[in-house]
Amino acid sequence: MEMTEDAIFATIEDLVAMAPRATGSPGGEAAAAYVQRRFDAAGLAAEVLEVPSFAWRATTCTVRVAGEESECAPILHSALPSHDWTGTADHRIEAPVVDIGTDRVRRHDVRGAIVLFDLTFDMTVAHSLPLTMYLHDPGRKVLRRDVLRGRNPYVTSLARTMTDAAAGGARAVIGVLRDYPDSRNYHNEYYRRTLFMLPGAWVTRAEGERLRTLLTASPSAALSLSVEREGVVSRTVIGVLPGRTNQAVMVQSHHDSIGPGAVEDASGTAEVIALAERAGTEAAEGRVREKSLLFVTFDTHFTGYQAHQEFARRYVLSPDSPWNIVLNATIEHIGLRAVEGADGGFVNTGETEPRGMFLNVNPALTVRIARKVRRHGLHGTSLMGAAALEFFAGGIPTDASFTLVSGVPTVSLISGPLYLYDDADTIERIDRAQLVPVARFFADLLDDVDRRRGATLGTMPAPLRRLLPRGRW
């Protein structure tokens, strides 16, 4: 089956029309059902892995200083007394404000206060260069100074500020999106290892300036936040195409989203579907692969990764797993680079967002992957070593992290445009010209590893990898 730009883009449009595709929401259920139907139609044996998770929402969020209300948005997953808490809570806090700007909380006395801070985005494209083994950058677009200064939405000061503010006795936080376009819709992730115990709100750069002006005359603020959190059932879709052996290659993305979720991750899900349909067509025409193929679109990416953990426990770490997964191929975020425009919003540049491909595969496969990146025209792509992150950082910043630390050799493509966590992640952010090259690259990779010994695909042979501790989440 030919993988065409129009077909892949039509799948993205279908998924965006279901947004928001949040875990446990009607849109999330519709997305899972949609993927399952596509897998079924492709001739795969499709099943749904249902795993408990949580849905957090704020019903009210207000910030008031000197009798004037500021427009704000809730810091998602804030005001949680524990990771498994469910229920409702109303927080009405009036307290003096300690403005720390971009400083560290520990340098201030914040007992009984509301902490006002500027959110910093702490990782630039340049920070990835020490991990880079190979960069395909025709025209040297990635190495321009303005591109190297570009920041992603993942690595920020939020987690440490929340943690330190709670430890210091603060009562709430207000985050100023100082280095962000004119939007308060920064939909931060739920950081699995960090509990956001304090209620919090986001304000824009302009609102932050206004708050600081008001605070010079009246150094106190009132913050109100009402939250609800309930247990929900997540739905991860698994499509299986059996091969001659139980050795399996896994292809994954995630179908859930907070906002429109075009680049994150309707784009990745559409690629997984396209590859599944290609494999299904080949099977119908008589091709039998040596290795089984697993096509997976995960849920719970924004609610704690419970589905990812359960999948790793059940199908990677368990001795009763029906498959021996010898490689994971993960596809995320096929998007255009965007910058802040004159009107304060995001404006596309027309260039591919720089992206990384995290690898912990053997040197021969790494060389072949570099050649495939060049052959298929995946410009703006860096190959980055994942082995050090696997053992010293506890994983990689992609959807593949849980299978990686569970011992599966991994090839994980991801980019980090700043708009990913915003309602600005709309259909026009898709890098249409890269949809087919990415699909062809991964199709080439699947054909390549089907001819190789599964036990030797990783950076070390499988028998040695089994001696290492796994499942350190």
N, C-alpha and C positions, 0 to 999 in steps of 0.2 A: 504494500500500500504506500503510495507516494505521500510524504508528509509535506503539505503545502502551507505557505504563509496564511492564506485566507482561511484554511480549515483550522489551524491552530488559533488564529486570532478570533474566529467565531466561537471557539470553546471558551476563550477568555471573556468574550462578551456575555456568553451564557452565565458564567460564574459571577461576573460583576453585577448582573441583573438580579442575583439572589442576595446581594449584600444588604446589611452586614451579615457575614457568615460566622457569627460568634458561636462558641461552643454551647450547645444546649438550646440554641435559638431556632426559630423556624427557618431562617436562612442557612444556618449550619446543617440542619437536618436535610434541607433541600439539596445542599451541595453534596453531602454524602450520598444521598439517593441518586443524584445525577451521575456521580462518578461510578457508582455501582452499575447503573444502567449501561453506561458506556463500556465498562469492562465486560459485562454480560454479552453485549452486542458484538464485542470483539472476539468472543469465544473463550474468554478466560473463566475460570471457576472463581467467582467473586464471593467474598464474605465480609461481614462487618464486625470489627472488634469493638465491643461496647465496654467502656471503662468509666467509672465515676470521676467527675470533676466538679468544678464550681463555676457559678455565674455571679459576678459582682456588678452592681450598678449603683449609681448615686441618683437619688430622687431630688435632692436640693443641694446647691452649692452657692454660697454667697460670701463675699468679702466686703467689709465696711470699715472705712476710716474717716474719722471726723464727721460722721453722719452721712457720708457719701458712699454709695455702693459702687464697687468696681466689677466689671464683667470678668467672669472667671470660669474655669472648667475644673472638674475634680482631677486630682492625681489618682489615676486608676489603681485599684487594689490597696488604697490607703485605708487607715482606721481598722486594721485587722488585728484583733487580740491574739490570734493564733492562726497557723496555716490551715487548719481544718474547721475554723469557725464558720458557722452559718447563723443567720438571724437578721434582725434589723437593729440599727442603732442611730440615734440622733445626737450629734455633737454640736454644742453651742458654746463657743469659747470666746471670751473677751480677755485680752491680756496685753501686756506691753510687748512691743516688737523689738527684736534684736536683729539688725540688718547686718548680715555677714558678707554680702556681696558674693565674691568667688572664693572667699577665705574658707578655712576649715572650721567646723563647729567647735572643735575642742579648744580653740583659742579664745572662746567667748563664754561668758556666764549666761547660759540660756535657761536656767531654772525658772519654771513657771511662765515662760515666754512663748511667743510665736516667732519662729525663725523665718526671716525673709532672706532668700538666697537667689543667686543667679545660677541657673542650670548651665553647666559647661558640658560640651561634647568633646570628650577627651582623646578620641582616636582619629587621626587623619590618615589619608591614603599613604602618606610618607611613612607612617609607623609600620606599615606592612612590609616595607622594603627589606628589613633584616631577615624576614622569613622567606623571601622570594628566591626561588631557584631558577626561574625562567620567566621572562616577561615578553609576551607577544604584543608589540606596540608599534605597528607601522605608522609612520608619521610622527612618532614620539609625542603623542597626545597625552598620555598618562603622566609623562615626566615634566609637563609644564608646571610652573610654580603654582598657578591658580588651582590646578587639579590636585596637586600633591597636598595642598592646604585643605582640600575638601574633607568634611567630617561625616561620620556615619551616626545614626541615631541610637546605636546599641550601647556604646561605652560612654557613660555619663557620670556626673557627680551625684545623681539622685540617690543611689543605694547607700553610699557612705554618709550623705547628709542626713537621710532618714534615720539610719542606724545611730549615728553620733548624736543627733538631736534627741532621740528617745533616751539614749544612755545619759545625756546631760540634763534630763528632767524637763525638756521642752514640752509644750502642750499641743503644738500644731506647727505646720510649715506652710509657707507660701513660696512657690517657685516662679521666678521671672524667666520667661523664655527670651533672654536677652540676645542670644546668638541664633535666633530662629526667625524665619519670615513671619509676617503679621498674621499669626494664627495661634489660638489657644488650644487647638485640637491635636496636641501632641499626645498620642495614645500610648503611653509607656507600657512596657511589658510587665508581667508579674515575675519578679526575680525569685527563682525557686529557693535560693539560699538566704534571701533577705526578707524579713517580715516588716512590712510597712505598718507599724503600730499606730503612728500618729495620723490624724486627719490632715489632708493637704489639698491645696488648690494651685492651679496654674493661672498666671496672668501673662499677657503679652508684654513685649518690650515697652510699648507706649503706656500701657496700664501700670507697669512697674515704675516708670518715671513719675507718673501721676501719684502713685501711692507714696513714693519717697518724698515728694513735695508736700503732700498732706501730713505725712508723719513728722515733718519738722515742726509743725504746730501742735500736733496731737499724736504723741508717740505710742499709741495703743491701737489695736485693731480688733474687730469681731469677725470670727470665721464660723460659718454654719455649714455642716455637711451631714446629710442623712444618707445612710448606705443600707443596701440589702445584699445578702449573699446567700445563695441557695445551692444545694447539691443538684447536679444535672448529670446526664449521661452523654458522654462523648461518643462519636462514631468515626472510627478509622476504617478505611476501605482497603481491602487486600484482594488483589487479583492475581491468580496463580496460573501460569502456563507450564505444565510439567515437562521436564526434559528426561533424558535417559537415566539420570542419577538424581539423588536428593541434594547434591551440591546446588546451591542457588545463588543467583545474582539478584540483588534487591535494587529497585529504582524507586526513589521516593521524593515527595514534596509534602506540602500541607495545604488543605483546602479551606481552613478557617481564616477569618479576618475580623478586624474590629470595624474598619470603615469599608470603603469600596473594595480595597484589597486587589487592585488590578495587577500591580507588579508583585505585591506580597499577598497571597501567592497564587493568584489565578494563573499567572504566567508559568510558574513551575508545575502546577497541577495540569495545565493544558499540555505541557511537554510530556509529562508522564502518560497522559491519555494517548497522545499521538504515538509514543513509543509502544504502548500496549497494543494499539490497533495495528501498527506495523507488524509486531511479533505475531499477533493473532492471524493476520492475513497470511503470513509466511507459513504458519502452522497449518492453516486450512489448505494451503497449496502443497503440503506434504513435507515441509521442513521439520525435522525433529532435532532439537538442540541437545548437546551433551548435558548442559546445566539447566535446571529449572529457572524460571524467571518469576520474581515477585514484584508486582507493581503496587505501591502503597501510597495513599494520600492520608496524612495524619490529621488528627484533631488535637486540641489542647495546647497548641503552640503559644497561646496567649494566656493560658489559665493554669500553668504549672507543669506541663509536659507529662501528665500522668499516663496518657496513652503511649507515649514514647517509652516510658519506663516499663510499662506492662508488656509491650511488644518485645523489648530486649530481654525481660525476664522469661517470657514464654517461648520465644522463638530463637533466641541467641544463647542465653545462659542455661536454660533448662536442658538436661540430658534427654528429655522426652520430646524435644522439638522435632517436628517432621522434616525439617530442613537443616542442612549445614550451609549457612550463609557465608560465602567465601569472598564476597565483595558487595559494598554498598555504593550506589551512585545516586547522589542527591542533587536536585536541580532547584535553585531558588533565584528569583528576582531578575528577570530579563527586562531591564528598564533603561530609560534614557537619563542622562545626567541633567539635573535641573539646578538652577541658582535662584537667588532672590532677585525679583524684578523690580522695576521702578515703582510699581503699585504695592510693593510689600509682599506679594505672593510668590509662588514658585513659577519659574519660567523655564521651559525646556531649552537646552542648548543644541539639540540635534545630534549630540554625541552619545556613544554608549557609556553608561556609568562604569567606571573601573571596577573590575571584579577579581576575586581570588578563587583559585581552585585548590582546596586543602587536600593533601595527599599523604597517605602512609602506605604506599605500595612499593614493590621492589624496584631497584634502579632501572632494570630493563623496561618495565612497564611505564615508569616515569618518563623515560626517553621517548617511548612510543606515544605517550599522551601529549608530550610537547610537540611532537610532529603532527599529531592529529589537530591540536589547537591551531597550528599554523595552516595546515591543509584546509581545514574547514572555515578559516577566517574568523576565529573568535578573538577579534582585536580587543585590546584593553584588558587582557586576561593574564594574571600572574599565577604561576604554580608555586604553592607555598607548602613547606613541610609541616605536617601535623603531628609527627611523632613526639616532639618535645612538648607540644600543648597537651597531647594525650596523657602524658605521665606527670607533667609538672603543673599544668593549669587545670587539670580535671576535665578536659574536653576542648572542643572547638566551638566558635560562635555560629553554629549552623544547626539545622534540623537533624543532622546526622550524628550529633554529639553522643547520644546514648548508645547507639550501636557501635560507634568508634571505641568508646571506653569499655565496651563489653567484648572487644577483641576482633571486630570486623574490619578488614582493610577497606579503606574509604577513598572515594573520589567525590568531593563535595564542592559544587559551584555556587557561589553566592556573591552578591554585590550589596552595597549599603547606601543607596541614595537617601538623603536626609528626609525626604517626604514619605518614607515607607510607613511611618507610624501616624500619618496624618490623613485627614479626609481628602487631601490633595493627591493621594495615590489613586488616580482615576485612569480611565482607559487610554487617554492621550499620552500617558507616561510610558506605555509599552514601547520597547525597542523592536518594532516590527521587522526591521531588516535582519535582526539577529535570531528570530524565532526558528527559522529553518536551519541556519548553521549550527545552533545549539543542539537541535534535534538530531542532525546528521552526525555531529560529534559523538553524542551518546549512543546512537545506533552503531557507529563504528566501534566504540568502546565495548559494547555488548558482544559484538561479533568477535572482537579480538580475544576477550577473556574466555569466551566459550571454547577456544582452542587451547587454553593453557591449563596447567595443573592448578586446581584451586588452592592447594595447600601452600603454594609458593608465591601467591599474589601479593602477600603482605611484605612489610619491611623485614620481617623475620619469618622463618617457616612456622606453620601452624602448630606443630608439637611444642615448640619453644614458647609461643604466645600463650598456650594453654596453662603454662606454669605461672603466669603473671596474675596478680589480683585483679578482679573484674567487678563491674557494677558499682564503682565508687562514685555515687551520685550525691 
